[in-house]
Amino acid sequence: MKFYSAFSLLSLAVSALANHVIIADESNFDDIVLNSDKTSFVKFYADWCSH
């Protein structure tokens, strides 16, 4: 139950921050994600994937 509560809170926090989405590609991924002092939540997406 604790895991479910923590997961729910995390999901709410992520969705609340959804308006701060930055699209990273191969030209800016290192600067945005790897070389940044900010925490990043990365979602990898492919158009051909049905998930």
N, CA, C and O atoms as a Tripos MOL2 file, in Angstrom:
@<TRIPOS>MOLECULE
protein
  204   203    51     0     0
PROTEIN
NO_CHARGES

@<TRIPOS>ATOM
      1 N           0.8200   -1.1900    0.0000 N.3       1 MET1
      2 CA          0.0000    0.0000    0.0000 C.3       1 MET1
      3 C           0.8700    1.2620    0.0000 C.2       1 MET1
      4 O           0.5230    2.2610   -0.6300 O.2       1 MET1
      5 N           2.0030    1.2070    0.7110 N.am      2 LYS2
      6 CA          2.8990    2.3660    0.7390 C.3       2 LYS2
      7 C           3.4620    2.6390   -0.6560 C.2       2 LYS2
      8 O           3.5950    3.7900   -1.0710 O.2       2 LYS2
      9 N           3.7900    1.5620   -1.3680 N.am      3 PHE3
     10 CA          4.3130    1.7310   -2.7230 C.3       3 PHE3
     11 C           3.2740    2.3910   -3.6150 C.2       3 PHE3
     12 O           3.6010    3.2900   -4.3890 O.2       3 PHE3
     13 N           2.0400    1.9560   -3.5140 N.am      4 TYR4
     14 CA          0.9590    2.5190   -4.3260 C.3       4 TYR4
     15 C           0.7690    4.0050   -4.0160 C.2       4 TYR4
     16 O           0.5790    4.8120   -4.9260 O.2       4 TYR4
     17 N           0.8200    4.3550   -2.7590 N.am      5 SER5
     18 CA          0.6730    5.7640   -2.3720 C.3       5 SER5
     19 C           1.8250    6.6090   -2.9080 C.2       5 SER5
     20 O           1.6120    7.7010   -3.4340 O.2       5 SER5
     21 N           3.0310    6.1020   -2.7710 N.am      6 ALA6
     22 CA          4.2010    6.8340   -3.2620 C.3       6 ALA6
     23 C           4.1500    6.9670   -4.7800 C.2       6 ALA6
     24 O           4.4640    8.0250   -5.3260 O.2       6 ALA6
     25 N           3.7560    5.9000   -5.4520 N.am      7 PHE7
     26 CA          3.6510    5.9350   -6.9090 C.3       7 PHE7
     27 C           2.5790    6.9240   -7.3520 C.2       7 PHE7
     28 O           2.7630    7.6480   -8.3310 O.2       7 PHE7
     29 N           1.4730    6.9550   -6.6410 N.am      8 SER8
     30 CA          0.3890    7.8870   -6.9740 C.3       8 SER8
     31 C           0.8360    9.3310   -6.8100 C.2       8 SER8
     32 O           0.5450   10.1750   -7.6570 O.2       8 SER8
     33 N           1.5410    9.6160   -5.7260 N.am      9 LEU9
     34 CA          2.0420   10.9750   -5.5070 C.3       9 LEU9
     35 C           3.0610   11.3750   -6.5720 C.2       9 LEU9
     36 O           3.0560   12.5090   -7.0520 O.2       9 LEU9
     37 N           3.9210   10.4510   -6.9290 N.am     10 LEU10
     38 CA          4.9020   10.7270   -7.9750 C.3      10 LEU10
     39 C           4.2080   10.9890   -9.3060 C.2      10 LEU10
     40 O           4.5920   11.8990  -10.0410 O.2      10 LEU10
     41 N           3.2040   10.2050   -9.6120 N.am     11 SER11
     42 CA          2.4570   10.3970  -10.8580 C.3      11 SER11
     43 C           1.7730   11.7530  -10.8920 C.2      11 SER11
     44 O           1.7700   12.4260  -11.9230 O.2      11 SER11
     45 N           1.1990   12.1520   -9.7770 N.am     12 LEU12
     46 CA          0.5590   13.4650   -9.7120 C.3      12 LEU12
     47 C           1.5740   14.5900   -9.8930 C.2      12 LEU12
     48 O           1.3100   15.5720  -10.5870 O.2      12 LEU12
     49 N           2.7230   14.4390   -9.2710 N.am     13 ALA13
     50 CA          3.7590   15.4650   -9.3920 C.3      13 ALA13
     51 C           4.2600   15.5720  -10.8280 C.2      13 ALA13
     52 O           4.4640   16.6730  -11.3390 O.2      13 ALA13
     53 N           4.4550   14.4380  -11.4700 N.am     14 VAL14
     54 CA          4.9270   14.4470  -12.8560 C.3      14 VAL14
     55 C           3.8890   15.0740  -13.7720 C.2      14 VAL14
     56 O           4.2310   15.8600  -14.6560 O.2      14 VAL14
     57 N           2.6350   14.7350  -13.5680 N.am     15 SER15
     58 CA          1.5980   15.3120  -14.4260 C.3      15 SER15
     59 C           1.4260   16.8090  -14.1710 C.2      15 SER15
     60 O           1.0750   17.5520  -15.0870 O.2      15 SER15
     61 N           1.6650   17.2540  -12.9560 N.am     16 ALA16
     62 CA          1.5770   18.6850  -12.6570 C.3      16 ALA16
     63 C           2.6930   19.4600  -13.3470 C.2      16 ALA16
     64 O           2.5270   20.6320  -13.6850 O.2      16 ALA16
     65 N           3.8090   18.8130  -13.5520 N.am     17 LEU17
     66 CA          4.9470   19.4610  -14.2010 C.3      17 LEU17
     67 C           4.9600   19.2500  -15.7100 C.2      17 LEU17
     68 O           5.9160   19.6410  -16.3790 O.2      17 LEU17
     69 N           3.9210   18.6420  -16.2480 N.am     18 ALA18
     70 CA          3.8960   18.2980  -17.6670 C.3      18 ALA18
     71 C           3.9840   19.5150  -18.5740 C.2      18 ALA18
     72 O           4.3930   19.3880  -19.7280 O.2      18 ALA18
     73 N           3.6160   20.6720  -18.0880 N.am     19 ASN19
     74 CA          3.7210   21.8570  -18.9360 C.3      19 ASN19
     75 C           5.1600   22.3510  -19.0500 C.2      19 ASN19
     76 O           5.4190   23.3230  -19.7600 O.2      19 ASN19
     77 N           6.0880   21.7110  -18.3740 N.am     20 HIS20
     78 CA          7.5040   22.0570  -18.4550 C.3      20 HIS20
     79 C           8.2660   21.0240  -19.2810 C.2      20 HIS20
     80 O           9.4410   20.7570  -19.0300 O.2      20 HIS20
     81 N           7.5960   20.4580  -20.2510 N.am     21 VAL21
     82 CA          8.1990   19.4150  -21.0800 C.3      21 VAL21
     83 C           9.1860   20.0420  -22.0540 C.2      21 VAL21
     84 O           8.8820   21.0300  -22.7220 O.2      21 VAL21
     85 N          10.3590   19.4540  -22.1190 N.am     22 ILE22
     86 CA         11.3820   19.8650  -23.0780 C.3      22 ILE22
     87 C          11.6830   18.6510  -23.9400 C.2      22 ILE22
     88 O          11.9750   17.5720  -23.4240 O.2      22 ILE22
     89 N          11.6140   18.8250  -25.2270 N.am     23 ILE23
     90 CA         11.8870   17.7120  -26.1310 C.3      23 ILE23
     91 C          13.3850   17.6680  -26.3990 C.2      23 ILE23
     92 O          13.9760   18.6170  -26.9150 O.2      23 ILE23
     93 N          13.9780   16.5400  -26.0350 N.am     24 ALA24
     94 CA         15.4120   16.3440  -26.2500 C.3      24 ALA24
     95 C          15.6000   15.4400  -27.4620 C.2      24 ALA24
     96 O          14.8680   14.4690  -27.6520 O.2      24 ALA24
     97 N          16.5790   15.7730  -28.2610 N.am     25 ASP25
     98 CA         16.9340   14.9250  -29.3930 C.3      25 ASP25
     99 C          18.4450   14.7180  -29.3720 C.2      25 ASP25
    100 O          19.1190   15.0940  -28.4120 O.2      25 ASP25
    101 N          18.9600   14.1290  -30.4170 N.am     26 GLU26
    102 CA         20.3840   13.7990  -30.4060 C.3      26 GLU26
    103 C          21.2870   15.0350  -30.3740 C.2      26 GLU26
    104 O          22.4550   14.9380  -29.9980 O.2      26 GLU26
    105 N          20.7640   16.1720  -30.7580 N.am     27 SER27
    106 CA         21.5980   17.3770  -30.7590 C.3      27 SER27
    107 C          21.6610   18.0730  -29.4000 C.2      27 SER27
    108 O          22.5930   18.8370  -29.1490 O.2      27 SER27
    109 N          20.6890   17.8260  -28.5180 N.am     28 ASN28
    110 CA         20.6820   18.5390  -27.2360 C.3      28 ASN28
    111 C          20.5300   17.6260  -26.0160 C.2      28 ASN28
    112 O          20.4510   18.1210  -24.8910 O.2      28 ASN28
    113 N          20.4870   16.3230  -26.2120 N.am     29 PHE29
    114 CA         20.2710   15.3850  -25.1060 C.3      29 PHE29
    115 C          21.3490   15.5060  -24.0300 C.2      29 PHE29
    116 O          21.0340   15.5600  -22.8410 O.2      29 PHE29
    117 N          22.6010   15.5480  -24.4340 N.am     30 ASP30
    118 CA         23.6970   15.6330  -23.4550 C.3      30 ASP30
    119 C          23.5910   16.8910  -22.6000 C.2      30 ASP30
    120 O          23.7620   16.8300  -21.3820 O.2      30 ASP30
    121 N          23.3140   18.0160  -23.2240 N.am     31 ASP31
    122 CA         23.2150   19.2760  -22.4800 C.3      31 ASP31
    123 C          22.0150   19.2970  -21.5390 C.2      31 ASP31
    124 O          22.1150   19.7830  -20.4130 O.2      31 ASP31
    125 N          20.8950   18.7760  -21.9930 N.am     32 ILE32
    126 CA         19.6740   18.8360  -21.1920 C.3      32 ILE32
    127 C          19.6660   17.7980  -20.0770 C.2      32 ILE32
    128 O          19.2490   18.0950  -18.9580 O.2      32 ILE32
    129 N          20.1210   16.5870  -20.3710 N.am     33 VAL33
    130 CA         19.9830   15.4840  -19.4130 C.3      33 VAL33
    131 C          21.2930   15.1540  -18.7050 C.2      33 VAL33
    132 O          21.3440   15.1490  -17.4760 O.2      33 VAL33
    133 N          22.3260   14.8840  -19.4470 N.am     34 LEU34
    134 CA         23.5590   14.3630  -18.8500 C.3      34 LEU34
    135 C          24.4340   15.4330  -18.2050 C.2      34 LEU34
    136 O          25.0180   15.1910  -17.1490 O.2      34 LEU34
    137 N          24.5340   16.5900  -18.8090 N.am     35 ASN35
    138 CA         25.4320   17.6340  -18.3110 C.3      35 ASN35
    139 C          24.7100   18.7260  -17.5400 C.2      35 ASN35
    140 O          25.2440   19.8220  -17.3730 O.2      35 ASN35
    141 N          23.5170   18.4420  -17.0730 N.am     36 SER36
    142 CA         22.7310   19.4320  -16.3490 C.3      36 SER36
    143 C          22.7890   19.1540  -14.8530 C.2      36 SER36
    144 O          22.9520   18.0070  -14.4360 O.2      36 SER36
    145 N          22.6540   20.1990  -14.0480 N.am     37 ASP37
    146 CA         22.6080   20.0060  -12.6020 C.3      37 ASP37
    147 C          21.1730   19.8280  -12.1130 C.2      37 ASP37
    148 O          20.9310   19.7390  -10.9100 O.2      37 ASP37
    149 N          20.2260   19.7770  -13.0450 N.am     38 LYS38
    150 CA         18.8190   19.5710  -12.6990 C.3      38 LYS38
    151 C          18.4480   18.1050  -12.8740 C.2      38 LYS38
    152 O          19.0470   17.3950  -13.6820 O.2      38 LYS38
    153 N          17.4660   17.6640  -12.1170 N.am     39 THR39
    154 CA         16.9660   16.3040  -12.2390 C.3      39 THR39
    155 C          16.0720   16.2070  -13.4680 C.2      39 THR39
    156 O          15.2710   17.1020  -13.7350 O.2      39 THR39
    157 N          16.2130   15.1240  -14.2080 N.am     40 SER40
    158 CA         15.4210   14.9350  -15.4210 C.3      40 SER40
    159 C          14.6060   13.6590  -15.3280 C.2      40 SER40
    160 O          15.0590   12.6540  -14.7800 O.2      40 SER40
    161 N          13.4100   13.7130  -15.8650 N.am     41 PHE41
    162 CA         12.5660   12.5350  -16.0390 C.3      41 PHE41
    163 C          12.4730   12.3240  -17.5390 C.2      41 PHE41
    164 O          11.8940   13.1450  -18.2500 O.2      41 PHE41
    165 N          13.0440   11.2230  -18.0260 N.am     42 VAL42
    166 CA         13.1270   10.9950  -19.4660 C.3      42 VAL42
    167 C          12.1510    9.9060  -19.8660 C.2      42 VAL42
    168 O          12.1300    8.8220  -19.2810 O.2      42 VAL42
    169 N          11.3440   10.2090  -20.8700 N.am     43 LYS43
    170 CA         10.4290    9.2250  -21.4450 C.3      43 LYS43
    171 C          10.8580    9.0210  -22.8900 C.2      43 LYS43
    172 O          10.8070    9.9420  -23.7050 O.2      43 LYS43
    173 N          11.2790    7.8060  -23.1930 N.am     44 PHE44
    174 CA         11.6500    7.4780  -24.5620 C.3      44 PHE44
    175 C          10.3920    7.0420  -25.2950 C.2      44 PHE44
    176 O           9.5990    6.2620  -24.7680 O.2      44 PHE44
    177 N          10.2120    7.5410  -26.5000 N.am     45 TYR45
    178 CA          8.9860    7.3200  -27.2480 C.3      45 TYR45
    179 C           9.3160    7.0280  -28.7040 C.2      45 TYR45
    180 O          10.2010    7.6430  -29.2980 O.2      45 TYR45
    181 N           8.5830    6.0750  -29.2590 N.am     46 ALA46
    182 CA          8.7090    5.7780  -30.6820 C.3      46 ALA46
    183 C           7.3150    5.7270  -31.2930 C.2      46 ALA46
    184 O           6.4180    5.0790  -30.7540 O.2      46 ALA46
    185 N           7.1350    6.4060  -32.4100 N.am     47 ASP47
    186 CA          5.8300    6.4430  -33.0650 C.3      47 ASP47
    187 C           5.3190    5.0570  -33.4430 C.2      47 ASP47
    188 O           4.1140    4.8090  -33.4150 O.2      47 ASP47
    189 N           6.2260    4.1630  -33.7920 N.am     48 TRP48
    190 CA          5.8230    2.8490  -34.2580 C.3      48 TRP48
    191 C           5.4340    1.9100  -33.1210 C.2      48 TRP48
    192 O           4.8570    0.8510  -33.3690 O.2      48 TRP48
    193 N           5.7360    2.2750  -31.8950 N.am     49 CYS49
    194 CA          5.4390    1.4160  -30.7420 C.3      49 CYS49
    195 C           4.0120    1.6710  -30.2610 C.2      49 CYS49
    196 O           3.6080    2.8220  -30.0990 O.2      49 CYS49
    197 N           3.2630    0.6190  -30.0350 N.am     50 SER50
    198 CA          1.8530    0.7700  -29.6470 C.3      50 SER50
    199 C           1.6450    0.8850  -28.1410 C.2      50 SER50
    200 O           0.4980    0.9570  -27.6990 O.2      50 SER50
    201 N           2.6820    0.9050  -27.3550 N.am     51 HIS51
    202 CA          2.5190    0.9950  -25.8980 C.3      51 HIS51
    203 C           2.2660    2.4080  -25.4710 C.2      51 HIS51
    204 O           2.1050    2.6740  -24.2800 O.2      51 HIS51
@<TRIPOS>BOND
     1     1     2 1
     2     2     3 1
     3     3     4 2
     4     3     5 am
     5     5     6 1
     6     6     7 1
     7     7     8 2
     8     7     9 am
     9     9    10 1
    10    10    11 1
    11    11    12 2
    12    11    13 am
    13    13    14 1
    14    14    15 1
    15    15    16 2
    16    15    17 am
    17    17    18 1
    18    18    19 1
    19    19    20 2
    20    19    21 am
    21    21    22 1
    22    22    23 1
    23    23    24 2
    24    23    25 am
    25    25    26 1
    26    26    27 1
    27    27    28 2
    28    27    29 am
    29    29    30 1
    30    30    31 1
    31    31    32 2
    32    31    33 am
    33    33    34 1
    34    34    35 1
    35    35    36 2
    36    35    37 am
    37    37    38 1
    38    38    39 1
    39    39    40 2
    40    39    41 am
    41    41    42 1
    42    42    43 1
    43    43    44 2
    44    43    45 am
    45    45    46 1
    46    46    47 1
    47    47    48 2
    48    47    49 am
    49    49    50 1
    50    50    51 1
    51    51    52 2
    52    51    53 am
    53    53    54 1
    54    54    55 1
    55    55    56 2
    56    55    57 am
    57    57    58 1
    58    58    59 1
    59    59    60 2
    60    59    61 am
    61    61    62 1
    62    62    63 1
    63    63    64 2
    64    63    65 am
    65    65    66 1
    66    66    67 1
    67    67    68 2
    68    67    69 am
    69    69    70 1
    70    70    71 1
    71    71    72 2
    72    71    73 am
    73    73    74 1
    74    74    75 1
    75    75    76 2
    76    75    77 am
    77    77    78 1
    78    78    79 1
    79    79    80 2
    80    79    81 am
    81    81    82 1
    82    82    83 1
    83    83    84 2
    84    83    85 am
    85    85    86 1
    86    86    87 1
    87    87    88 2
    88    87    89 am
    89    89    90 1
    90    90    91 1
    91    91    92 2
    92    91    93 am
    93    93    94 1
    94    94    95 1
    95    95    96 2
    96    95    97 am
    97    97    98 1
    98    98    99 1
    99    99   100 2
   100    99   101 am
   101   101   102 1
   102   102   103 1
   103   103   104 2
   104   103   105 am
   105   105   106 1
   106   106   107 1
   107   107   108 2
   108   107   109 am
   109   109   110 1
   110   110   111 1
   111   111   112 2
   112   111   113 am
   113   113   114 1
   114   114   115 1
   115   115   116 2
   116   115   117 am
   117   117   118 1
   118   118   119 1
   119   119   120 2
   120   119   121 am
   121   121   122 1
   122   122   123 1
   123   123   124 2
   124   123   125 am
   125   125   126 1
   126   126   127 1
   127   127   128 2
   128   127   129 am
   129   129   130 1
   130   130   131 1
   131   131   132 2
   132   131   133 am
   133   133   134 1
   134   134   135 1
   135   135   136 2
   136   135   137 am
   137   137   138 1
   138   138   139 1
   139   139   140 2
   140   139   141 am
   141   141   142 1
   142   142   143 1
   143   143   144 2
   144   143   145 am
   145   145   146 1
   146   146   147 1
   147   147   148 2
   148   147   149 am
   149   149   150 1
   150   150   151 1
   151   151   152 2
   152   151   153 am
   153   153   154 1
   154   154   155 1
   155   155   156 2
   156   155   157 am
   157   157   158 1
   158   158   159 1
   159   159   160 2
   160   159   161 am
   161   161   162 1
   162   162   163 1
   163   163   164 2
   164   163   165 am
   165   165   166 1
   166   166   167 1
   167   167   168 2
   168   167   169 am
   169   169   170 1
   170   170   171 1
   171   171   172 2
   172   171   173 am
   173   173   174 1
   174   174   175 1
   175   175   176 2
   176   175   177 am
   177   177   178 1
   178   178   179 1
   179   179   180 2
   180   179   181 am
   181   181   182 1
   182   182   183 1
   183   183   184 2
   184   183   185 am
   185   185   186 1
   186   186   187 1
   187   187   188 2
   188   187   189 am
   189   189   190 1
   190   190   191 1
   191   191   192 2
   192   191   193 am
   193   193   194 1
   194   194   195 1
   195   195   196 2
   196   195   197 am
   197   197   198 1
   198   198   199 1
   199   199   200 2
   200   199   201 am
   201   201   202 1
   202   202   203 1
   203   203   204 2
@<TRIPOS>SUBSTRUCTURE
     1 MET1         2 RESIDUE 1 A MET
     2 LYS2         6 RESIDUE 1 A LYS
     3 PHE3        10 RESIDUE 1 A PHE
     4 TYR4        14 RESIDUE 1 A TYR
     5 SER5        18 RESIDUE 1 A SER
     6 ALA6        22 RESIDUE 1 A ALA
     7 PHE7        26 RESIDUE 1 A PHE
     8 SER8        30 RESIDUE 1 A SER
     9 LEU9        34 RESIDUE 1 A LEU
    10 LEU10       38 RESIDUE 1 A LEU
    11 SER11       42 RESIDUE 1 A SER
    12 LEU12       46 RESIDUE 1 A LEU
    13 ALA13       50 RESIDUE 1 A ALA
    14 VAL14       54 RESIDUE 1 A VAL
    15 SER15       58 RESIDUE 1 A SER
    16 ALA16       62 RESIDUE 1 A ALA
    17 LEU17       66 RESIDUE 1 A LEU
    18 ALA18       70 RESIDUE 1 A ALA
    19 ASN19       74 RESIDUE 1 A ASN
    20 HIS20       78 RESIDUE 1 A HIS
    21 VAL21       82 RESIDUE 1 A VAL
    22 ILE22       86 RESIDUE 1 A ILE
    23 ILE23       90 RESIDUE 1 A ILE
    24 ALA24       94 RESIDUE 1 A ALA
    25 ASP25       98 RESIDUE 1 A ASP
    26 GLU26      102 RESIDUE 1 A GLU
    27 SER27      106 RESIDUE 1 A SER
    28 ASN28      110 RESIDUE 1 A ASN
    29 PHE29      114 RESIDUE 1 A PHE
    30 ASP30      118 RESIDUE 1 A ASP
    31 ASP31      122 RESIDUE 1 A ASP
    32 ILE32      126 RESIDUE 1 A ILE
    33 VAL33      130 RESIDUE 1 A VAL
    34 LEU34      134 RESIDUE 1 A LEU
    35 ASN35      138 RESIDUE 1 A ASN
    36 SER36      142 RESIDUE 1 A SER
    37 ASP37      146 RESIDUE 1 A ASP
    38 LYS38      150 RESIDUE 1 A LYS
    39 THR39      154 RESIDUE 1 A THR
    40 SER40      158 RESIDUE 1 A SER
    41 PHE41      162 RESIDUE 1 A PHE
    42 VAL42      166 RESIDUE 1 A VAL
    43 LYS43      170 RESIDUE 1 A LYS
    44 PHE44      174 RESIDUE 1 A PHE
    45 TYR45      178 RESIDUE 1 A TYR
    46 ALA46      182 RESIDUE 1 A ALA
    47 ASP47      186 RESIDUE 1 A ASP
    48 TRP48      190 RESIDUE 1 A TRP
    49 CYS49      194 RESIDUE 1 A CYS
    50 SER50      198 RESIDUE 1 A SER
    51 HIS51      202 RESIDUE 1 A HIS
